[in-house]
Amino acid sequence: MIDKKTESSIKALKEFLEFWMKFHNIYNGTISKESISKEDEDKFLQTKEQIRVKYEEVKSCLDDNYMLHSRLTDPVDDVLSLGGIRFMSEKNLKKLNEDWRDSYVFLNSIMERLKSRKKRLGQFNPARVFVKRFFERREA
């Protein structure tokens, strides 16, 4: 049995994870440079906006039982511009990196739960499910 909601949730989360990694790679690549170019800043801000859009898609696709927590957006909100990274304290940089890691782990745990659900639903026979629901409705 194919569940369209689960399929769309997996797709949205996969796209979000791709942008999440792209954003993190831009961040890592930029903080290792001597200076930040206008192109780096523009690429960073475009990716940041794409992440916001994808995050809204993910939130709208997922059920409440996959409760998204606020740490998912903390790293995005903490880094307002690449130029500001240079002036962050070591403590804030460490927290930012921990938030990235925690969010990535959390997102992957949601992905694993969605894949497990897809696999479990794939084992159901749609005809049997239909007949069972039909009789359950008649009894109610």
Residue pairs with C-beta under 8 A, 6 or more apart in sequence:
1 121
1 122
1 124
1 125
1 126
1 129
2 121
2 122
3 117
3 118
3 121
5 61
5 63
6 114
6 117
6 118
6 121
7 118
8 61
9 58
9 61
9 62
9 63
9 66
9 114
10 111
10 114
10 115
10 118
12 54
12 57
12 58
12 61
12 62
13 58
13 61
13 62
13 107
13 110
13 111
13 114
14 111
15 54
15 57
16 51
16 54
16 55
16 57
16 58
16 107
17 104
17 107
17 108
17 111
19 47
19 50
19 51
19 54
20 51
20 103
20 104
20 107
21 104
22 47
23 44
23 47
23 48
23 51
23 76
24 75
24 100
24 104
26 40
26 43
26 44
26 47
27 44
27 79
27 82
27 85
30 36
30 40
30 44
30 82
30 85
31 82
31 85
31 86
33 40
36 82
36 83
36 86
40 82
41 81
41 82
41 83
44 81
44 82
45 81
48 76
48 79
51 76
52 76
55 72
55 73
55 76
58 68
59 68
62 68
62 110
66 110
66 113
66 114
69 106
71 99
71 102
71 103
71 106
72 103
72 106
72 107
74 99
74 103
75 96
75 99
75 100
75 103
78 92
78 95
78 96
78 99
79 85
79 96
85 93
88 96
